[in-house]
Amino acid sequence: MKRRPGLFVLMLATTLVLGASTLASAEGTGTVTQIGLDNYAYMYQEATSEAIIMQLGNTNSASVEQEGPGHLGGVGQVGDENECILLQLGQKDLAFSIQSGNENYASITQMHSIAGSSSYRNISDNDAFSYQSGLNNRLELLQTGDDNTASVSQMNNNNEALVVQSQHTSGTGAQATFIVQSGIGNWVVSQQDGTHHVARCRQFGDTNSALVNQDGLDNTASVVQTGNSNAVTINQG
């Protein structure tokens, strides 16, 4: 079968956007489309949330679990043996993951702040986007708090990214992480705790590594690696 991942991705994005406009008045809505063999999809959500899973290929696995109101979640898989887990436990969170290739793995978790004294607790409004194209790329993404944003793009093979964003008790999170990995065997860890941090990591080449740790308030880190086997560590806060 000839696959057209570009059209498939466009269909998924259009469906999500059109569905979002009716969330305020609609009950929970879930849609699963599977074309291929031995694909697995699991979906659980509460009222006024919407989820869509689209799988084109074989032996893919997708799970979307949304607890709380007003979530929007989407998974698109084109290829074989991809796995994606979306878990949203706050309210009005958005998560969108596309996998085009084979044996890619993505896990995205978004939840309320666990900081018991935070005056901003339980607002949520976190956004996460991931795109994986190639073989055996891996992503672990955790956002705890409110108003956080993360975008991760992994292209080619064997890239790894870990993103952790959490807020302090004294304010909203509003962290942002943007990662682009284009090459083979690159590695990024971005950990941000506090308020209004921004981390940008771009890797073009092979076997590069970047570690960013930011704590406190209003820190910004930017990493660009071009070539092979470069390494950088940034600690701020």
Summary of the structure (lengths in Angstrom):
residues: 237
radius of gyration: 17.6
end to end distance: 52.4
largest distance: 55.2
contacts: 865
relative contact order: 0.10
helix: 7%
strand: 61%
